[in-house]
């Protein structure tokens, strides 16, 4: 998994709004750069404006934020409509299609965001007070100390009244109410952070403000903290020391279909789940073959246990990761698979993951820095064993190159130097799909020779199949988080703590709902395109893999249109059924 800018890529365009009633710009931030094509200039300005708005408008739940974001999308739609599509070259027309699709994606994301807020808003009736204070701070309005104290006093009372009303109405809490309360508690935590920033801005710098506001603020902050705990513990049912229970936010089938359309994936969730189950069955049949070679018969779980127990002692994991990274890099060069600039080989680094981060990411992360997940002396014995077993040499060997070269670090290096404006079109389907594509290619080329190595690679392949099954099933409402955890333990062989962390980050709302599915689906898109371009003799494997990186990030069907020279139109839609062409292996 690529760790840099992950959330920004998965939840693009996250910027806040002008306060309600304030004049809004009817155009972008300025004239377009006439030294490049008009569509590229528009995309570059969009990215710059998006970055500026993100840094200024930070209130994550404010309705005004959504209003401003919707206005921003409309402004860019109007600017796009002014560009003469026919005057663009083929690359420019591809950019036009990409940008139009991005704006559609933003509209769908905004609608989903509003729908999710409407579910929790009744539990937070005092939220408009906090939004108004943040709006005033953003406009740099001088706060009136006495009025601010009155606002804090009223806020504390409103929070207490809201909690009392909810307590009186509580009987049997439904699953939907549990989810809403859990999300409301998380939103309230964010509001508390925003309110503290508002208070800290004037506190101590304005003696009169401090004299009036300090005590009422403390009461309001305490009331919000207590209310968040009440929502989380009494309504959602999550005890303060509960590290195992996972609650998520399913988005439903209609929203999934919109997201799949935005990603240019022409399949239903049910079709994708069926495909993933078939591939999981193939992986398990290959596991049985490797298990037999190791003397464990058909019980591949025992073979996997033996592989997990090959973990290295504490202190030796960094050297193991380094050696595996160099091995994966050399394999790409020996097989002439992709161009690797010497500077890219020279400049990747390593860091160690904190115990807190390992609760959400039990395995290492990559990019220009590979962040190694391995236990520290602050963990319990069980936690240490799960971390070491889950990061054993064979599991690690199968994915270190996914994180560095030719995976995420090479992606980051090349895309920063070739059409970098297209990074705004990045998604898990390109970023993670391309990295997992390398795992599939390495398998095809014999990188995994021994049964232990094959088990390590198959674990991750099963993991990616399972991600499609459990994440889509969760959002369809047919699998609970606990069932997803059990599924990963039983069908993939995860350590339970690692499975819990995997499901938690998949369903807690911080990641795009399709993110976990994107690994395998994106990889299969790249694999199908390689079959079309390389196996037919139109490109060499190195030319193909270089082209992926140099064209930069985008939905793979648009990359296919670029490489094949397919005719594009302003309302172009792909009709590429890539699963029909990918030659997926079948279980025997």
Secondary structure, DSSP 8 states (H G I E B T S, - for coil): -B-TTHHHHHS--------TTS---SS-SS---TTS-HHHHHHHHHHHHHHHHHHH---TT-HHHHHHHHHHHHHHHHHHHTS-GGGS-HHHHHHHHHHHHHHHHHHHHHHHHHHHHHHHHTT-TTHHHHHHHHHHHHTT----HHHHHHHHHHHHHHHHHHHHHHHHH-SS--HHHHHHHHHHHHHHHHHHHHHHHHHHHHTTTSHHHHHHHHHHHHHHHHHHHHHHHHIIIIIS---TT--S--------HHHHHHHHHHTT--S-HHHHHHHHHHHHHHHHHHHHHHHHHTT-TT-HHHHHHHHHTT---TT-HHHHHHHHHHHHHHHHHHTT-S---HHHHHS-EEEE--HHHHTT--S-BBSSEEEE----TTS-HHHHHHHHHHT-HHHHHTTHHHHSTTTHHHHHHHHTTSSGGGGGG--HHHHHHHHHHHHHHHHHTT---SHHHHHHHHHHHHHHHHHHHHHHHHHHTSS-HHHHHHHIIIII---HHHHHHHHHHHHSSSS-TTHHHHHHHHHHHHHHHHHHHTTTTSS-HHHHHHHHHHH-SS-HHHHHHHHHT----TT------GGGTS------
